[in-house]
Structure formats: C-alpha cells, structure tokens
Amino acid sequence: MSPPPVSRMATRCPLCDGARLVDTRFGAQDSEGVPRPVFECRTCSGRFIANRPDFIAKVQFSATDPLDPKILKEAESYFGGKKDLDEVDYPYSFLPLVRKWSRGGKILELGCGASQLLPLLKRAGYEAVGFEGVNEVAHVARRNGVAVRKGDFDTIARTLEGERYDLILADQVFEHLLHPRLVLAQLHGLLSLDGKLIFRLPNEGSVRRRCELLLARFVRRREPWSYFIDHWNYFNKRALVECFEGCGYDVLRVKQDLSPQGFLMARVLRVRGLHQLLPRMLARIDSNWLSNGLTIVAARSSTRVRS
C-alpha cells in the first residue's frame, strides 16, 4: 500500500516551468478540507491548483493490488452510462483526426478508461492499446476486448520501454496529471519517427469559463464550479501551446471545440435523427465563443527541449 501523499505549494508552473506565479484568489473544491488555491502563471497564462500532492495514490498502486469492489462498481456504472455518448462522439471527433494524422496503424490511448474509443479504433483496423492508471478501470476496459496496460503516468516510458506508437491519444486526461511536462517528455521515446500526439482537454480560456469566473468574483464565491480536485491543470490555448513547445514538440494544430459531453447532450442525442447530425455539426466548431474544449495535434520537434 502506498504511503499517504504529501501536499506541497508549487513554486514553479507545472505547465511551462515559469516562476512568475500569482494567486487568483480562487480555490478548488476539496471534500477533505485541505486548502487548494488556484495560481496563474504570468509566463504562459495557464492556471493550476497550487497545493499539490506528490502523487495520486489511485494511479500508483501496483498491478498486483487487489481490486476494490466499491471502485469497480463505480467504474462499471460510470462507463456504462457513458457508452452511448462515446459512440456518437468519437466517430466525428477523434476518428477523423486519426485518419488524417496517423500514417501507421499502432495507437496508444492514454487514460483510456473503459470508453468506446479503443473498440472503435480496433473496428476501424488500427492496432490500439490503452494505458490506464486505475486497476479497477483497466479491469472494466478489458471486458471490451481491448489490450490495456496498467502503470504510473510519471514512469510511462519505463513501463512501455521499447514500444513505439504512430499516434498517442488522450481525451480529457492531460488536465488530471500532476506532472504534465514530465509525461510529455517521456512520450518522445514512445513515438515513431513520424508519430503524432492528439490531446483533447477543457479550455480555460473559453468565453463560457471567463463568464463563470467573472460571476464568481461578483458574488464573492472563492470556489467556482470550474475548479475542482482531480483537475490539477487549467490550459488556455496559449498555455497549451507553450507547454507542448517547451517539451520539445511542434504544434501542428489547435482547435477550439465544443465537446458534446454532459447530461444535456446525452439527452439531446437520444432524439431520433439527431444522433448523427448534431455530432457532425459540433465537430466543425472552431471558435472560442462556442468552445468548452481544446484539441491539440503535435509532433516531436528537432529542437532541444528547454529545461
């Protein structure tokens, strides 16, 4: 069993390693009562939860740890309810990008969970493998007939040593990592010569998010809905690009998109006739006014990674 995590106040930005940090006067929602202030980096303009644990225990258990029945049941319930939405989202969001940017057929999905992306990739003819940090979630994912590797994201290069992938995907994962730059640096060695990364994550710079934070300031609410534990990093477009470029990648595209996740979209998509039309329309959106997400496509750069 892992020791309890120790929280420390960040002195450098985990997104760009900048040292010009300011307290936003906002905080993250924490059920344990630990103060979690949100800082902004004046170098990259990204935000992050400043009081961070050294590690997240749930993704650092070894693969031999017994399954927790409670976590297993929660995973089954969560991914069971998400299945229908995945099947109408991914064919219009990720699959077109995979076809456009992947010259080969070997794909790694980070934080794959038990979503339907891996099964869809397999049916499309790709050799798809998942990487997951939670034993119980990996167990549920394997029931879908896909290969899933279990390990700690901070040591992913060691876990997958010697393997090469033509494409590495991550959907709503990058914001959860305690050490995003460390993980990005390790992914270099897992990419094939022409390999690409495609990540999708929340957009901190969206108009919707800015309006929500303005309202929170107006009503003097310190813990707005936007900030919560498990989302440790909050990227806007500029911060995302600087993070990738600072870790030795060339950014090929950044799309400001509208992710169709959420209860409202799940209900709308059940209406007959909209289950294909609506996702196609949403996938075309590239506007900060309508965006709640960012999708970045990047490749390894020949320039030296900044320390």
N, C-alpha and C positions, 0 to 999 in steps of 0.2 A: 504494500500500500504506500502511495506517495505521501510525503510529509505535507502538512498544510502550507499553502502558498503564502509568501511574504509580500506585502504590498509596499511599493516604493514610489515616491514622487519623481516623475520624469524631469530630467534636466536638459534633454535633447529631444528634438522632434522625431518620433518613430517613423514618420513619413519621408522626411528628407534629411534628417540628422542636423537640422538647424538648431541654433541655441537661442534665438530671439523669440521667447515664449511669453505670452500674456494670458492672464486668467480672463475667461469670457464672462465670469460671474454666473455661468450656468453649471449645473451638475447633472450627473447621471442618476437614474433611479436605482437604488440599491436596497434590496429587501433586508440585508444584514446590518444596515445602519452605518456602513463604512463610507466616509465622505469621498466622493469621486468627482472632483472638479473637472470641467472641460477646459482645456487650454487651446489657444490658437497660435500657430507658428507664423511669425511675421515674414519668414523667408519664403515659404511655399503657399501660405494662406490656408493650409489644411487645419483641421481640428482633431483632437483626440482626448480620450479620458486620461488624465494625467497621473492619477494614483492607480498604478497598475501592478497586478501580481507578477511574480517571477515566472509563473507558469499557470496554466489552467489544468487542474488535476484530471478532468474528464477526458482530455486528449493525450494524457501522458501515462495512463495505465498501460501495462504491458498486454500483449495479445493473449497471454495466458490467464489473465484475471477472469474470474467467473462472471457470467452475465448477471446483471442486476435486473430482476423481474419487473421492477417498477419502471426503470428507464426503458426496458424493452417494450413494455406495454405502451408507454408514451410515444416511442418511436413508431410503433405499428399504427397507432391512432393518427399521428401527425401525417405520416406519409401516405396512409390510406386515404385521408381526406384531400390530400394534395395531388393525387394521381390524375384526376380528370383535368385539372388546370395545367399540369405539366404537359399532358398530351396535346393540348391545343396551343400552348405557348411555344414549346421548343421547336416544332416544325417550322415556325415563322421567325423565331428569334435566333436560335443557335445553329440549327441545321444549315440555313443558307450561308452563314459565316464559315461553317466548317467546310462546305463545298467550295467556297471562294478561296480560302486561305490555306487549306491543307493540300499539299502536293503528295503526301503519303497517306497511309491508312492507319497508323498507330496513334491512338489518342489516349491521354490521361486526363481524367476529370478529378480535380481537387475538391475535397469536401463533398463527395458525390452523394452522401446520404442514401436514401432509398428512392430517389427521384426516378423519373422515367427517361432521363436523358441518355444514360448508358444503354438501356434496351433499345431506344430509338436509333442510336448510333450503330448498334450491332445489326439491327434490321436493315440499315442503310448500307451495310457492307464494310464497316470500319472495324478494326481491331481495337476495342475500347476497354480500358481498365480504370477502375476507380481507386481513389486514395481517401481513407476516412480515419478520423481520429477517435471515434467513439465505438467501442466494441459492439454495443447493442445495435447501433445504427448500421454498422458494417454487416452484422448478422442478418438484419432485415433486408438489406440491399442484396445480399447473396441469394435470397429467395427468388429474386427476379431473374436468376440465371446469369448473373454477371460476375466478373472477376473483380474482387475488391481487396486492396492491400491496406493493412492497418498499421498506423505508426504516428509518431510525433511530427508535426509540421516543421518544427525547428531543426529536425535531423532528417528531413526527407531525402536529402542527397545520399546519406548513408544507407537509409532503408532501401532505396531504389538504385543503389550503386550499380553501374554497368548498363543500365537500361537507357534507351533513347526513344523519344516520342516526337512525332511530326507536329503534334498540336497538344497544348495543355490548356484545358478549360477550367474555369471556376465561376460558378453562379452564386452570388450573394455569400461569398466566403472571405474575400480579402479584408473586409471590414472587421472580421472576427479575430484576425491573427494578432497576437501580442507583438510579434517581431516581423512585420511585413517585409522590411528591407532584407532581413536575413533569409527569409524564404525565397524572395525574388532572386537573390544572388545564387542560391543553391539550385534554382531551376535552370540556370545556364547550362550546367552539366548534364541535364536530363533532356535537353532539346537536341534534335537532329540538326544538321548543318543549316537547313532552310526552315527550321521549326519556328512556330508562332505561339504566342500566348493570346488567349481571348478571355478576358475577365468581365463580368457584369457585377455591379455593386450600386449601392444607393448614392444619390447625387446631393451632397451637402450644399452645393451652390444653386440648387433649383429655386425658382420663384416660390414654389409651394413651401419649401423649407424656410426660406427667408421670411415669408409672411408669418409662418408659425412662430418663429423666434421673435419677430417684432411684437406679435401679440403677447407672447410670454413675458417680454420685458414690460409691456404696457400694464399687464395685470400683476407684475412682480412675482411671476412664477419662476422659481430657480430651477426646477426640474421639468423642462418641457418634455412632451411625449417623444420627441425626436431622439433624445439621448437616453440610452439605457445600457445596462451591463450586458455583455456579450458582443455589442458593437463597440469595439475599442477605438476604431479609426473612422474619421469622417472626411471623405475626399470630395473636393470640388474638382472641376476639370483641370485647373492649373496645378493643384496639388498632386493629382493622379499622374499627370504627365511628368512633373518634376521627380516624383518618386520612381517611376519607371526609368527615366533617362539617367537619374542618379545611380541606378543599379545596373547600368550597362545595357540598356535596351533602346532601340529606335522605335518610336511610337508611329505606327502606320495609320491609325485612325482612332478617333474618339467620337462616339455617338452619344448624344444626349437623348435618351429614350424614355418611353413610358412603359414600365414593366406592368404587365397585366395581373400582378399578384394582388391578393386581398379578397375579402369576403364579397365585396360588391361585384368585382369582376367575375368571381366564381358563380355568382347567381346569374349575372347577365349572360354568361356563356352557356347556360343551360337552355336559353331560349332558342328554339329551333330556327335554323337559318343564320344565326349569328355566330355559331361555333367555329366557322371558318372566316367569314367576312371581317369580323371585329379584330381577331388577331392579326390578319393581314394589314389592316389599317393601322393598328398600333405599332407594328413592326416598322412602318415607314416614317414614324415620327422622329425628327431630329431637331428638337427645339428646347431651349432652356425654359421657355414659358410653360411648356407642357410636360417637361421631364420630371421624373422622380428617380431616374437611374442613369448610370453611365456604363457604356460598353467600350472597352479599350482593346485594340489589337496591336501587338508589339512583337518585335523580333530582336534577337541578340545584336548588339552593336559591336563594331570592331574597335571602338574607342575604349579607353581604360575606364573601369568603374571608379567613381570618386569614393574616397574613404570617408 
